[in-house]
Amino acid sequence: MSDKRVTTYTLREKHGMSHATVQRLQRNMHVSTFTLNRLCEILDCEISDVVQYVPGNKTEQ
């Protein structure tokens, strides 16, 4: 975000992201694919630039 000169303030004020969504991004919490899409549009980047797959615990079925 710093390379694109985008702050959390601009995400909220200029791009209309909610405060809660920005906090979820800051805390590495779950966000929707819609949010990830918007972030990629704002930053003009690919999804792989903003996310990383981290395998979790597998639940037995």
C-alpha distance matrix in Angstrom:
0.0 3.8 5.4 5.3 6.1 5.1 6.8 8.9 11.6 10.6 10.0 13.6 15.3 14.3 13.6 16.1 14.6 17.0 16.6 17.9 15.4 12.4 14.6 15.3 11.8 11.6 15.0 14.6 17.3 18.5 17.0 18.6 18.2 18.0 14.8 13.3 14.7 13.2 9.6 10.4 12.1 9.6 7.0 10.3 10.3 12.8 13.3 13.9 10.3 9.4 12.9 15.6 19.3 21.1 24.7 26.2 29.8 32.1 34.5 38.0 39.4
3.8 0.0 3.8 5.3 4.7 5.9 7.1 10.1 12.3 11.6 12.2 15.4 16.6 15.7 15.9 18.5 17.3 19.5 18.7 20.3 18.3 15.0 16.8 18.0 14.6 13.6 17.0 17.1 20.0 21.7 20.4 22.3 22.0 21.7 18.5 17.1 18.4 16.8 13.3 14.0 15.3 12.5 9.9 12.9 13.1 15.9 16.7 16.8 13.1 12.7 16.1 18.4 22.1 23.6 27.4 28.8 32.4 34.9 37.4 40.9 42.6
5.4 3.8 0.0 3.8 5.5 7.8 10.2 13.3 15.3 13.9 14.4 17.9 18.8 17.3 17.2 20.3 19.4 22.0 21.7 23.2 20.8 17.8 19.9 20.7 17.1 16.6 19.9 19.3 22.3 23.6 22.1 23.6 22.6 22.4 19.6 17.7 18.4 17.2 13.9 13.5 14.7 12.4 9.2 11.2 11.3 14.3 16.0 15.9 12.1 12.8 16.4 18.6 22.4 24.3 28.1 30.0 33.7 35.9 38.6 42.0 43.6
5.3 5.3 3.8 0.0 3.8 5.5 8.9 12.0 13.5 11.3 11.9 15.5 16.1 14.0 13.9 17.3 16.9 19.8 20.0 21.8 19.3 16.5 19.2 20.1 16.6 16.7 20.2 19.7 22.2 23.0 21.0 22.0 21.0 20.2 17.6 16.1 16.3 14.6 11.7 11.4 11.8 9.1 6.5 8.7 9.9 13.4 15.3 16.0 12.5 12.8 16.6 19.4 23.1 25.3 28.9 30.7 34.4 36.5 38.9 42.3 43.6
6.1 4.7 5.5 3.8 0.0 3.8 6.5 10.1 11.0 9.2 10.8 14.0 14.2 12.6 13.4 16.5 16.3 18.9 18.6 20.9 18.9 15.8 18.2 19.8 16.7 16.2 19.9 20.1 22.6 23.8 21.9 23.3 22.8 21.7 18.7 17.9 18.4 16.1 13.3 14.0 14.2 10.8 9.1 11.9 13.4 16.8 18.2 19.1 15.5 15.1 18.8 21.6 25.3 27.1 30.8 32.3 35.8 38.1 40.4 43.9 45.3
5.1 5.9 7.8 5.5 3.8 0.0 3.8 6.9 8.0 6.1 7.1 10.4 11.1 9.9 10.2 13.0 12.6 15.2 15.0 17.3 15.2 12.2 14.9 16.5 13.6 13.4 17.2 17.5 19.6 20.7 18.6 19.9 19.8 18.5 15.4 15.0 15.7 13.1 10.4 11.9 12.1 8.5 7.7 11.2 12.7 15.9 16.6 18.0 14.6 13.5 17.0 20.1 23.5 25.4 28.9 30.1 33.6 35.8 37.9 41.4 42.6
6.8 7.1 10.2 8.9 6.5 3.8 0.0 3.8 5.2 5.2 6.3 8.8 9.9 10.0 10.7 12.6 11.7 13.5 12.5 14.9 13.5 10.1 12.3 14.5 12.1 11.2 15.0 16.1 18.1 19.7 17.9 19.8 20.3 19.2 15.7 15.8 17.2 14.5 11.8 14.2 14.7 11.1 10.8 14.5 15.6 18.4 18.4 19.7 16.5 14.6 17.7 20.6 23.9 25.3 28.8 29.5 32.8 35.3 37.2 40.8 42.1
8.9 10.1 13.3 12.0 10.1 6.9 3.8 0.0 3.8 5.5 5.0 6.4 8.6 9.9 9.9 10.8 9.1 10.2 8.8 11.2 10.2 6.6 8.8 11.4 9.6 8.8 12.5 14.0 15.5 17.1 15.3 17.4 18.6 17.4 13.7 14.5 16.3 13.6 11.3 14.4 15.1 11.9 12.2 16.0 16.9 19.1 18.5 20.0 17.2 14.6 17.1 20.1 23.0 24.1 27.4 27.7 30.8 33.3 34.9 38.6 39.8
11.6 12.3 15.3 13.5 11.0 8.0 5.2 3.8 0.0 3.8 5.4 5.2 5.9 7.9 9.2 9.9 9.4 10.3 9.1 12.4 12.0 9.0 11.2 14.2 12.9 12.2 15.7 17.5 18.6 20.1 18.1 19.8 21.0 19.3 15.9 17.2 18.5 15.3 13.6 16.7 16.6 13.2 14.1 17.7 19.3 21.8 21.5 23.2 20.5 18.1 20.7 23.7 26.6 27.8 31.0 31.2 34.3 36.7 38.1 41.8 42.9
10.6 11.6 13.9 11.3 9.2 6.1 5.2 5.5 3.8 0.0 3.8 5.3 5.1 4.9 6.5 8.4 8.8 11.0 11.1 14.2 13.0 10.4 13.4 15.7 13.9 14.0 17.6 18.8 19.9 20.8 18.3 19.5 20.0 18.0 14.9 16.0 16.6 13.1 11.7 14.4 13.7 10.1 11.5 14.8 16.8 19.7 19.8 21.9 19.1 17.1 20.1 23.5 26.5 28.1 31.4 31.9 35.2 37.3 38.9 42.5 43.4
10.0 12.2 14.4 11.9 10.8 7.1 6.3 5.0 5.4 3.8 0.0 3.8 5.9 5.9 5.0 6.4 5.7 8.3 8.9 11.5 9.6 7.5 11.0 12.7 10.9 11.8 15.3 16.0 16.8 17.3 14.6 15.7 16.3 14.3 11.1 12.4 13.3 9.9 8.6 11.8 11.5 8.4 10.1 13.5 15.1 17.4 17.0 19.4 17.0 14.6 17.2 20.7 23.4 25.1 28.3 28.7 32.0 34.0 35.4 38.9 39.7
13.6 15.4 17.9 15.5 14.0 10.4 8.8 6.4 5.2 5.3 3.8 0.0 3.8 6.0 5.8 4.9 4.5 5.9 6.4 9.7 9.0 7.4 10.5 12.7 12.1 12.8 15.9 17.2 17.4 17.9 15.3 16.3 17.7 15.4 12.3 14.5 15.5 12.1 11.5 15.0 14.5 11.7 13.8 17.0 18.7 20.8 20.1 22.5 20.4 17.7 19.9 23.2 25.7 27.1 30.0 30.0 33.0 35.0 36.1 39.6 40.3
15.3 16.6 18.8 16.1 14.2 11.1 9.9 8.6 5.9 5.1 5.9 3.8 0.0 3.8 5.8 5.6 7.4 8.8 9.5 13.1 12.7 11.2 14.1 16.5 15.7 16.3 19.4 20.8 21.1 21.7 18.9 19.6 20.7 18.0 15.3 17.5 17.8 14.1 13.9 17.0 15.8 12.7 15.1 18.1 20.3 22.8 22.6 25.2 22.8 20.5 23.0 26.5 29.1 30.7 33.6 33.8 36.8 38.7 39.8 43.3 44.0
14.3 15.7 17.3 14.0 12.6 9.9 10.0 9.9 7.9 4.9 5.9 6.0 3.8 0.0 3.8 5.8 8.3 11.0 12.4 15.5 14.3 12.8 16.2 18.1 16.7 17.7 21.1 21.9 22.4 22.6 19.5 19.8 20.1 17.3 15.0 16.7 16.3 12.5 12.5 15.1 13.2 10.1 12.8 15.3 18.0 20.8 21.1 23.8 21.4 19.6 22.4 26.0 28.8 30.8 33.8 34.3 37.5 39.3 40.6 44.0 44.6
13.6 15.9 17.2 13.9 13.4 10.2 10.7 9.9 9.2 6.5 5.0 5.8 5.8 3.8 0.0 3.8 5.8 9.2 11.5 13.9 12.0 11.2 14.9 16.0 14.6 16.3 19.5 19.8 20.0 19.7 16.4 16.3 16.4 13.5 11.4 13.2 12.7 8.9 9.4 12.1 10.3 7.8 11.0 13.3 15.7 18.1 18.1 21.0 19.1 17.1 19.7 23.4 25.9 28.0 30.9 31.5 34.7 36.2 37.5 40.8 41.2
16.1 18.5 20.3 17.3 16.5 13.0 12.6 10.8 9.9 8.4 6.4 4.9 5.6 5.8 3.8 0.0 3.8 6.3 9.1 11.5 10.2 10.3 13.7 14.9 14.4 16.2 18.9 19.6 19.2 18.8 15.5 15.3 16.2 13.1 11.1 13.9 13.8 10.1 11.2 14.4 12.9 10.9 14.1 16.5 18.6 20.4 19.8 22.9 21.3 18.7 20.8 24.4 26.5 28.4 31.0 31.1 34.1 35.6 36.5 39.8 40.1
14.6 17.3 19.4 16.9 16.3 12.6 11.7 9.1 9.4 8.8 5.7 4.5 7.4 8.3 5.8 3.8 0.0 3.8 6.6 8.3 6.5 6.8 10.2 11.1 10.8 12.8 15.3 15.9 15.4 15.1 12.0 12.3 13.7 11.1 8.4 11.3 12.1 9.0 9.4 13.0 12.6 10.8 13.4 16.2 17.5 18.9 17.7 20.6 19.1 16.2 17.9 21.3 23.3 24.9 27.5 27.5 30.4 32.1 33.0 36.4 36.8
17.0 19.5 22.0 19.8 18.9 15.2 13.5 10.2 10.3 11.0 8.3 5.9 8.8 11.0 9.2 6.3 3.8 0.0 3.8 5.4 5.2 6.4 8.7 10.0 10.9 12.6 14.4 15.6 14.5 14.5 11.9 12.8 15.0 12.9 10.2 13.4 14.8 12.1 12.5 16.2 16.2 14.4 16.8 19.7 20.7 21.9 20.2 22.9 21.6 18.3 19.5 22.6 24.3 25.4 27.8 27.2 29.8 31.6 32.2 35.6 36.1
16.6 18.7 21.7 20.0 18.6 15.0 12.5 8.8 9.1 11.1 8.9 6.4 9.5 12.4 11.5 9.1 6.6 3.8 0.0 3.8 5.5 5.2 6.2 8.7 10.0 10.6 12.3 14.4 13.6 14.6 12.8 14.6 17.2 15.6 12.5 15.2 17.2 14.7 14.1 17.9 18.4 16.2 18.0 21.3 22.0 23.3 21.5 23.7 22.1 18.7 19.8 22.6 24.4 25.1 27.6 26.9 29.4 31.5 32.2 35.8 36.5
17.9 20.3 23.2 21.8 20.9 17.3 14.9 11.2 12.4 14.2 11.5 9.7 13.1 15.5 13.9 11.5 8.3 5.4 3.8 0.0 3.8 5.5 5.1 6.2 8.7 9.8 10.5 12.3 10.7 11.5 10.2 12.3 15.4 14.4 11.6 14.3 16.8 15.0 14.5 18.2 19.2 17.6 19.2 22.3 22.5 23.1 20.8 22.8 21.8 18.1 18.5 21.0 22.3 22.7 24.8 23.8 26.1 28.2 28.7 32.2 32.9
15.4 18.3 20.8 19.3 18.9 15.2 13.5 10.2 12.0 13.0 9.6 9.0 12.7 14.3 12.0 10.2 6.5 5.2 5.5 3.8 0.0 3.8 5.4 5.0 6.3 8.7 9.9 10.6 9.3 9.4 7.3 9.3 12.0 11.1 7.9 10.5 13.0 11.4 10.9 14.5 15.7 14.5 15.9 18.8 18.9 19.4 17.1 19.3 18.3 14.7 15.2 18.0 19.4 20.3 22.6 22.1 24.7 26.6 27.4 30.9 31.6
12.4 15.0 17.8 16.5 15.8 12.2 10.1 6.6 9.0 10.4 7.5 7.4 11.2 12.8 11.2 10.3 6.8 6.4 5.2 5.5 3.8 0.0 3.8 5.4 5.1 6.2 8.7 10.0 10.1 11.2 9.5 12.0 14.0 13.2 9.6 11.3 13.9 11.9 10.3 14.0 15.3 13.3 14.2 17.6 17.8 18.8 16.9 18.7 17.1 13.6 14.8 17.6 19.7 20.5 23.3 23.0 25.9 28.2 29.3 33.0 34.0
14.6 16.8 19.9 19.2 18.2 14.9 12.3 8.8 11.2 13.4 11.0 10.5 14.1 16.2 14.9 13.7 10.2 8.7 6.2 5.1 5.4 3.8 0.0 3.8 5.4 5.0 6.1 8.6 8.4 10.6 10.2 13.3 15.9 15.8 12.3 13.7 16.8 15.3 13.6 17.1 18.8 16.9 17.5 20.9 20.6 21.3 19.1 20.4 18.9 15.3 15.8 18.0 19.8 19.9 22.5 21.7 24.3 26.8 27.9 31.6 32.8
15.3 18.0 20.7 20.1 19.8 16.5 14.5 11.4 14.2 15.7 12.7 12.7 16.5 18.1 16.0 14.9 11.1 10.0 8.7 6.2 5.0 5.4 3.8 0.0 3.8 5.5 5.2 6.1 5.0 6.8 6.8 10.3 13.1 13.6 10.4 11.6 15.0 14.3 12.8 16.0 18.1 17.0 17.4 20.4 19.6 19.7 17.0 18.2 17.4 13.6 13.3 15.3 16.6 16.7 19.1 18.3 20.9 23.3 24.3 28.0 29.2
11.8 14.6 17.1 16.6 16.7 13.6 12.1 9.6 12.9 13.9 10.9 12.1 15.7 16.7 14.6 14.4 10.8 10.9 10.0 8.7 6.3 5.1 5.4 3.8 0.0 3.8 5.5 5.2 6.1 7.8 7.1 10.4 12.2 12.8 9.3 9.5 13.0 12.3 10.0 12.9 15.4 14.1 14.0 17.1 16.2 16.4 14.0 15.1 13.8 10.1 10.5 12.8 14.8 15.5 18.4 18.3 21.4 23.8 25.3 29.0 30.3
11.6 13.6 16.6 16.7 16.2 13.4 11.2 8.8 12.2 14.0 11.8 12.8 16.3 17.7 16.3 16.2 12.8 12.6 10.6 9.8 8.7 6.2 5.0 5.5 3.8 0.0 3.8 5.6 7.7 10.5 10.7 14.1 16.0 16.6 13.0 13.0 16.4 15.4 12.7 15.5 18.0 16.2 15.6 19.0 18.1 18.7 16.6 17.1 15.4 11.9 12.6 14.4 16.7 16.8 19.8 19.6 22.6 25.4 27.0 30.7 32.4
15.0 17.0 19.9 20.2 19.9 17.2 15.0 12.5 15.7 17.6 15.3 15.9 19.4 21.1 19.5 18.9 15.3 14.4 12.3 10.5 9.9 8.7 6.1 5.2 5.5 3.8 0.0 3.8 5.4 9.0 10.5 14.2 16.5 17.7 14.4 14.5 18.2 17.8 15.4 18.0 20.7 19.3 18.8 21.9 20.6 20.7 18.1 18.3 17.1 13.6 13.2 14.2 15.8 15.1 17.7 17.0 19.6 22.6 24.1 27.8 29.6
14.6 17.1 19.3 19.7 20.1 17.5 16.1 14.0 17.5 18.8 16.0 17.2 20.8 21.9 19.8 19.6 15.9 15.6 14.4 12.3 10.6 10.0 8.6 6.1 5.2 5.6 3.8 0.0 3.8 6.8 8.6 12.2 14.0 15.8 12.9 12.2 16.0 16.3 13.9 16.0 19.1 18.4 17.6 20.3 18.5 17.9 15.0 15.0 14.4 10.9 9.7 10.6 12.0 11.5 14.3 14.0 17.0 19.8 21.6 25.3 27.1
17.3 20.0 22.3 22.2 22.6 19.6 18.1 15.5 18.6 19.9 16.8 17.4 21.1 22.4 20.0 19.2 15.4 14.5 13.6 10.7 9.3 10.1 8.4 5.0 6.1 7.7 5.4 3.8 0.0 3.8 6.4 10.1 12.7 14.5 12.0 12.1 15.8 16.3 14.7 17.0 19.9 19.4 19.3 21.8 20.2 19.4 16.2 16.7 16.7 13.0 11.4 12.4 12.8 12.4 14.4 13.3 16.0 18.4 19.7 23.4 24.9
18.5 21.7 23.6 23.0 23.8 20.7 19.7 17.1 20.1 20.8 17.3 17.9 21.7 22.6 19.7 18.8 15.1 14.5 14.6 11.5 9.4 11.2 10.6 6.8 7.8 10.5 9.0 6.8 3.8 0.0 3.8 6.9 9.6 11.8 10.1 10.3 13.8 14.8 13.9 16.0 18.7 18.9 19.1 21.2 19.5 18.3 14.8 15.8 16.5 12.9 10.9 12.1 12.0 12.1 13.7 12.8 15.4 17.2 18.2 21.8 22.8
17.0 20.4 22.1 21.0 21.9 18.6 17.9 15.3 18.1 18.3 14.6 15.3 18.9 19.5 16.4 15.5 12.0 11.9 12.8 10.2 7.3 9.5 10.2 6.8 7.1 10.7 10.5 8.6 6.4 3.8 0.0 3.8 6.7 8.2 6.4 7.2 10.5 11.2 10.8 13.2 15.5 15.8 16.5 18.5 17.3 16.4 13.1 15.0 15.4 11.9 10.7 12.9 13.3 14.5 16.3 15.9 18.7 20.1 21.1 24.5 25.2
18.6 22.3 23.6 22.0 23.3 19.9 19.8 17.4 19.8 19.5 15.7 16.3 19.6 19.8 16.3 15.3 12.3 12.8 14.6 12.3 9.3 12.0 13.3 10.3 10.4 14.1 14.2 12.2 10.1 6.9 3.8 0.0 3.8 5.2 5.2 6.5 8.7 10.0 10.8 12.6 14.4 15.5 16.7 18.1 17.1 15.9 12.7 15.2 16.2 13.0 11.9 14.3 14.5 16.2 17.7 17.6 20.2 21.0 21.8 24.9 25.0
18.2 22.0 22.6 21.0 22.8 19.8 20.3 18.6 21.0 20.0 16.3 17.7 20.7 20.1 16.4 16.2 13.7 15.0 17.2 15.4 12.0 14.0 15.9 13.1 12.2 16.0 16.5 14.0 12.7 9.6 6.7 3.8 0.0 3.8 5.3 4.9 6.0 8.6 9.7 10.5 12.2 14.1 15.2 15.8 14.7 13.0 10.0 12.9 14.2 11.8 10.8 13.4 13.6 16.1 17.7 18.3 21.2 21.7 22.8 25.7 25.7
18.0 21.7 22.4 20.2 21.7 18.5 19.2 17.4 19.3 18.0 14.3 15.4 18.0 17.3 13.5 13.1 11.1 12.9 15.6 14.4 11.1 13.2 15.8 13.6 12.8 16.6 17.7 15.8 14.5 11.8 8.2 5.2 3.8 0.0 3.8 5.5 5.1 6.2 8.6 9.9 10.6 12.3 14.2 14.9 14.7 13.9 11.6 15.0 15.8 13.3 13.3 16.4 17.1 19.6 21.4 21.9 24.8 25.3 26.2 29.1 29.0
14.8 18.5 19.6 17.6 18.7 15.4 15.7 13.7 15.9 14.9 11.1 12.3 15.3 15.0 11.4 11.1 8.4 10.2 12.5 11.6 7.9 9.6 12.3 10.4 9.3 13.0 14.4 12.9 12.0 10.1 6.4 5.2 5.3 3.8 0.0 3.8 5.4 5.1 6.1 8.6 9.8 10.4 12.2 13.7 13.6 13.3 11.1 14.2 14.1 11.2 11.7 15.0 16.3 18.6 20.8 21.2 24.3 25.4 26.5 29.7 30.0
13.3 17.1 17.7 16.1 17.9 15.0 15.8 14.5 17.2 16.0 12.4 14.5 17.5 16.7 13.2 13.9 11.3 13.4 15.2 14.3 10.5 11.3 13.7 11.6 9.5 13.0 14.5 12.2 12.1 10.3 7.2 6.5 4.9 5.5 3.8 0.0 3.8 5.5 5.0 6.2 8.6 9.9 10.5 11.7 10.6 9.9 7.3 10.4 10.6 7.9 8.4 11.8 13.4 16.1 18.6 19.6 22.9 24.0 25.6 28.8 29.3
14.7 18.4 18.4 16.3 18.4 15.7 17.2 16.3 18.5 16.6 13.3 15.5 17.8 16.3 12.7 13.8 12.1 14.8 17.2 16.8 13.0 13.9 16.8 15.0 13.0 16.4 18.2 16.0 15.8 13.8 10.5 8.7 6.0 5.1 5.4 3.8 0.0 3.8 5.4 5.2 6.3 8.7 10.0 10.1 9.8 9.1 7.6 11.4 11.7 10.0 11.0 14.5 16.0 19.0 21.3 22.7 25.9 26.6 28.2 31.2 31.3
13.2 16.8 17.2 14.6 16.1 13.1 14.5 13.6 15.3 13.1 9.9 12.1 14.1 12.5 8.9 10.1 9.0 12.1 14.7 15.0 11.4 11.9 15.3 14.3 12.3 15.4 17.8 16.3 16.3 14.8 11.2 10.0 8.6 6.2 5.1 5.5 3.8 0.0 3.8 5.4 5.0 6.1 8.5 9.5 10.4 11.1 10.3 13.8 13.2 11.3 13.1 16.7 18.7 21.4 24.0 25.1 28.3 29.4 30.8 33.9 34.2
9.6 13.3 13.9 11.7 13.3 10.4 11.8 11.3 13.6 11.7 8.6 11.5 13.9 12.5 9.4 11.2 9.4 12.5 14.1 14.5 10.9 10.3 13.6 12.8 10.0 12.7 15.4 13.9 14.7 13.9 10.8 10.8 9.7 8.6 6.1 5.0 5.4 3.8 0.0 3.8 5.4 5.1 6.0 8.1 8.4 9.5 8.8 11.7 10.3 8.2 10.6 14.4 16.9 19.5 22.4 23.6 27.1 28.5 30.3 33.6 34.2
10.4 14.0 13.5 11.4 14.0 11.9 14.2 14.4 16.7 14.4 11.8 15.0 17.0 15.1 12.1 14.4 13.0 16.2 17.9 18.2 14.5 14.0 17.1 16.0 12.9 15.5 18.0 16.0 17.0 16.0 13.2 12.6 10.5 9.9 8.6 6.2 5.2 5.4 3.8 0.0 3.8 5.5 5.2 5.4 5.1 6.1 6.3 9.5 8.3 7.6 10.2 13.8 16.3 19.4 22.4 24.1 27.7 28.8 30.9 34.0 34.6
12.1 15.3 14.7 11.8 14.2 12.1 14.7 15.1 16.6 13.7 11.5 14.5 15.8 13.2 10.3 12.9 12.6 16.2 18.4 19.2 15.7 15.3 18.8 18.1 15.4 18.0 20.7 19.1 19.9 18.7 15.5 14.4 12.2 10.6 9.8 8.6 6.3 5.0 5.4 3.8 0.0 3.8 5.6 5.0 6.9 8.7 9.7 13.0 11.8 11.3 14.0 17.6 20.0 23.1 25.9 27.6 31.1 32.1 34.0 37.0 37.3
9.6 12.5 12.4 9.1 10.8 8.5 11.1 11.9 13.2 10.1 8.4 11.7 12.7 10.1 7.8 10.9 10.8 14.4 16.2 17.6 14.5 13.3 16.9 17.0 14.1 16.2 19.3 18.4 19.4 18.9 15.8 15.5 14.1 12.3 10.4 9.9 8.7 6.1 5.1 5.5 3.8 0.0 3.8 5.6 8.1 10.8 11.7 14.5 12.5 11.6 14.7 18.4 21.2 24.0 27.1 28.5 32.1 33.5 35.3 38.6 39.1
7.0 9.9 9.2 6.5 9.1 7.7 10.8 12.2 14.1 11.5 10.1 13.8 15.1 12.8 11.0 14.1 13.4 16.8 18.0 19.2 15.9 14.2 17.5 17.4 14.0 15.6 18.8 17.6 19.3 19.1 16.5 16.7 15.2 14.2 12.2 10.5 10.0 8.5 6.0 5.2 5.6 3.8 0.0 3.8 5.5 8.7 10.2 12.3 9.6 9.4 13.0 16.4 19.6 22.4 25.7 27.5 31.1 32.7 34.9 38.1 39.0
10.3 12.9 11.2 8.7 11.9 11.2 14.5 16.0 17.7 14.8 13.5 17.0 18.1 15.3 13.3 16.5 16.2 19.7 21.3 22.3 18.8 17.6 20.9 20.4 17.1 19.0 21.9 20.3 21.8 21.2 18.5 18.1 15.8 14.9 13.7 11.7 10.1 9.5 8.1 5.4 5.0 5.6 3.8 0.0 3.8 7.2 9.8 11.9 9.9 10.8 14.1 17.3 20.3 23.4 26.6 28.7 32.3 33.6 35.8 38.9 39.6
10.3 13.1 11.3 9.9 13.4 12.7 15.6 16.9 19.3 16.8 15.1 18.7 20.3 18.0 15.7 18.6 17.5 20.7 22.0 22.5 18.9 17.8 20.6 19.6 16.2 18.1 20.6 18.5 20.2 19.5 17.3 17.1 14.7 14.7 13.6 10.6 9.8 10.4 8.4 5.1 6.9 8.1 5.5 3.8 0.0 3.8 6.7 8.3 6.4 8.1 11.1 14.0 17.0 20.2 23.3 25.7 29.4 30.6 33.1 36.1 36.9
12.8 15.9 14.3 13.4 16.8 15.9 18.4 19.1 21.8 19.7 17.4 20.8 22.8 20.8 18.1 20.4 18.9 21.9 23.3 23.1 19.4 18.8 21.3 19.7 16.4 18.7 20.7 17.9 19.4 18.3 16.4 15.9 13.0 13.9 13.3 9.9 9.1 11.1 9.5 6.1 8.7 10.8 8.7 7.2 3.8 0.0 3.8 5.4 5.4 7.3 9.2 11.8 14.2 17.7 20.6 23.2 26.8 27.7 30.2 33.0 33.8
13.3 16.7 16.0 15.3 18.2 16.6 18.4 18.5 21.5 19.8 17.0 20.1 22.6 21.1 18.1 19.8 17.7 20.2 21.5 20.8 17.1 16.9 19.1 17.0 14.0 16.6 18.1 15.0 16.2 14.8 13.1 12.7 10.0 11.6 11.1 7.3 7.6 10.3 8.8 6.3 9.7 11.7 10.2 9.8 6.7 3.8 0.0 3.8 5.3 5.5 6.2 8.9 11.0 14.6 17.3 19.6 23.2 24.1 26.6 29.5 30.2
13.9 16.8 15.9 16.0 19.1 18.0 19.7 20.0 23.2 21.9 19.4 22.5 25.2 23.8 21.0 22.9 20.6 22.9 23.7 22.8 19.3 18.7 20.4 18.2 15.1 17.1 18.3 15.0 16.7 15.8 15.0 15.2 12.9 15.0 14.2 10.4 11.4 13.8 11.7 9.5 13.0 14.5 12.3 11.9 8.3 5.4 3.8 0.0 3.8 5.5 5.4 6.7 9.2 12.6 15.5 18.4 22.0 23.1 25.9 28.8 29.9
10.3 13.1 12.1 12.5 15.5 14.6 16.5 17.2 20.5 19.1 17.0 20.4 22.8 21.4 19.1 21.3 19.1 21.6 22.1 21.8 18.3 17.1 18.9 17.4 13.8 15.4 17.1 14.4 16.7 16.5 15.4 16.2 14.2 15.8 14.1 10.6 11.7 13.2 10.3 8.3 11.8 12.5 9.6 9.9 6.4 5.4 5.3 3.8 0.0 3.8 6.1 8.2 11.5 14.4 17.8 20.4 24.1 25.6 28.4 31.5 32.8
9.4 12.7 12.8 12.8 15.1 13.5 14.6 14.6 18.1 17.1 14.6 17.7 20.5 19.6 17.1 18.7 16.2 18.3 18.7 18.1 14.7 13.6 15.3 13.6 10.1 11.9 13.6 10.9 13.0 12.9 11.9 13.0 11.8 13.3 11.2 7.9 10.0 11.3 8.2 7.6 11.3 11.6 9.4 10.8 8.1 7.3 5.5 5.5 3.8 0.0 3.8 7.0 10.4 13.0 16.4 18.4 22.1 23.9 26.4 29.7 31.0
12.9 16.1 16.4 16.6 18.8 17.0 17.7 17.1 20.7 20.1 17.2 19.9 23.0 22.4 19.7 20.8 17.9 19.5 19.8 18.5 15.2 14.8 15.8 13.3 10.5 12.6 13.2 9.7 11.4 10.9 10.7 11.9 10.8 13.3 11.7 8.4 11.0 13.1 10.6 10.2 14.0 14.7 13.0 14.1 11.1 9.2 6.2 5.4 6.1 3.8 0.0 3.7 6.7 9.4 12.7 14.8 18.5 20.1 22.7 25.9 27.3
15.6 18.4 18.6 19.4 21.6 20.1 20.6 20.1 23.7 23.5 20.7 23.2 26.5 26.0 23.4 24.4 21.3 22.6 22.6 21.0 18.0 17.6 18.0 15.3 12.8 14.4 14.2 10.6 12.4 12.1 12.9 14.3 13.4 16.4 15.0 11.8 14.5 16.7 14.4 13.8 17.6 18.4 16.4 17.3 14.0 11.8 8.9 6.7 8.2 7.0 3.7 0.0 3.8 6.3 9.7 12.3 16.0 17.7 20.7 23.8 25.5
19.3 22.1 22.4 23.1 25.3 23.5 23.9 23.0 26.6 26.5 23.4 25.7 29.1 28.8 25.9 26.5 23.3 24.3 24.4 22.3 19.4 19.7 19.8 16.6 14.8 16.7 15.8 12.0 12.8 12.0 13.3 14.5 13.6 17.1 16.3 13.4 16.0 18.7 16.9 16.3 20.0 21.2 19.6 20.3 17.0 14.2 11.0 9.2 11.5 10.4 6.7 3.8 0.0 3.8 6.4 9.2 12.9 14.2 17.2 20.2 21.9
21.1 23.6 24.3 25.3 27.1 25.4 25.3 24.1 27.8 28.1 25.1 27.1 30.7 30.8 28.0 28.4 24.9 25.4 25.1 22.7 20.3 20.5 19.9 16.7 15.5 16.8 15.1 11.5 12.4 12.1 14.5 16.2 16.1 19.6 18.6 16.1 19.0 21.4 19.5 19.4 23.1 24.0 22.4 23.4 20.2 17.7 14.6 12.6 14.4 13.0 9.4 6.3 3.8 0.0 3.8 6.3 10.0 11.9 15.2 18.3 20.5
24.7 27.4 28.1 28.9 30.8 28.9 28.8 27.4 31.0 31.4 28.3 30.0 33.6 33.8 30.9 31.0 27.5 27.8 27.6 24.8 22.6 23.3 22.5 19.1 18.4 19.8 17.7 14.3 14.4 13.7 16.3 17.7 17.7 21.4 20.8 18.6 21.3 24.0 22.4 22.4 25.9 27.1 25.7 26.6 23.3 20.6 17.3 15.5 17.8 16.4 12.7 9.7 6.4 3.8 0.0 3.8 6.9 8.4 11.8 14.7 17.1
26.2 28.8 30.0 30.7 32.3 30.1 29.5 27.7 31.2 31.9 28.7 30.0 33.8 34.3 31.5 31.1 27.5 27.2 26.9 23.8 22.1 23.0 21.7 18.3 18.3 19.6 17.0 14.0 13.3 12.8 15.9 17.6 18.3 21.9 21.2 19.6 22.7 25.1 23.6 24.1 27.6 28.5 27.5 28.7 25.7 23.2 19.6 18.4 20.4 18.4 14.8 12.3 9.2 6.3 3.8 0.0 3.8 6.3 9.2 12.5 15.1
29.8 32.4 33.7 34.4 35.8 33.6 32.8 30.8 34.3 35.2 32.0 33.0 36.8 37.5 34.7 34.1 30.4 29.8 29.4 26.1 24.7 25.9 24.3 20.9 21.4 22.6 19.6 17.0 16.0 15.4 18.7 20.2 21.2 24.8 24.3 22.9 25.9 28.3 27.1 27.7 31.1 32.1 31.1 32.3 29.4 26.8 23.2 22.0 24.1 22.1 18.5 16.0 12.9 10.0 6.9 3.8 0.0 3.8 6.3 9.5 12.6
32.1 34.9 35.9 36.5 38.1 35.8 35.3 33.3 36.7 37.3 34.0 35.0 38.7 39.3 36.2 35.6 32.1 31.6 31.5 28.2 26.6 28.2 26.8 23.3 23.8 25.4 22.6 19.8 18.4 17.2 20.1 21.0 21.7 25.3 25.4 24.0 26.6 29.4 28.5 28.8 32.1 33.5 32.7 33.6 30.6 27.7 24.1 23.1 25.6 23.9 20.1 17.7 14.2 11.9 8.4 6.3 3.8 0.0 3.8 6.4 9.3
34.5 37.4 38.6 38.9 40.4 37.9 37.2 34.9 38.1 38.9 35.4 36.1 39.8 40.6 37.5 36.5 33.0 32.2 32.2 28.7 27.4 29.3 27.9 24.3 25.3 27.0 24.1 21.6 19.7 18.2 21.1 21.8 22.8 26.2 26.5 25.6 28.2 30.8 30.3 30.9 34.0 35.3 34.9 35.8 33.1 30.2 26.6 25.9 28.4 26.4 22.7 20.7 17.2 15.2 11.8 9.2 6.3 3.8 0.0 3.8 6.4
38.0 40.9 42.0 42.3 43.9 41.4 40.8 38.6 41.8 42.5 38.9 39.6 43.3 44.0 40.8 39.8 36.4 35.6 35.8 32.2 30.9 33.0 31.6 28.0 29.0 30.7 27.8 25.3 23.4 21.8 24.5 24.9 25.7 29.1 29.7 28.8 31.2 33.9 33.6 34.0 37.0 38.6 38.1 38.9 36.1 33.0 29.5 28.8 31.5 29.7 25.9 23.8 20.2 18.3 14.7 12.5 9.5 6.4 3.8 0.0 3.8
39.4 42.6 43.6 43.6 45.3 42.6 42.1 39.8 42.9 43.4 39.7 40.3 44.0 44.6 41.2 40.1 36.8 36.1 36.5 32.9 31.6 34.0 32.8 29.2 30.3 32.4 29.6 27.1 24.9 22.8 25.2 25.0 25.7 29.0 30.0 29.3 31.3 34.2 34.2 34.6 37.3 39.1 39.0 39.6 36.9 33.8 30.2 29.9 32.8 31.0 27.3 25.5 21.9 20.5 17.1 15.1 12.6 9.3 6.4 3.8 0.0
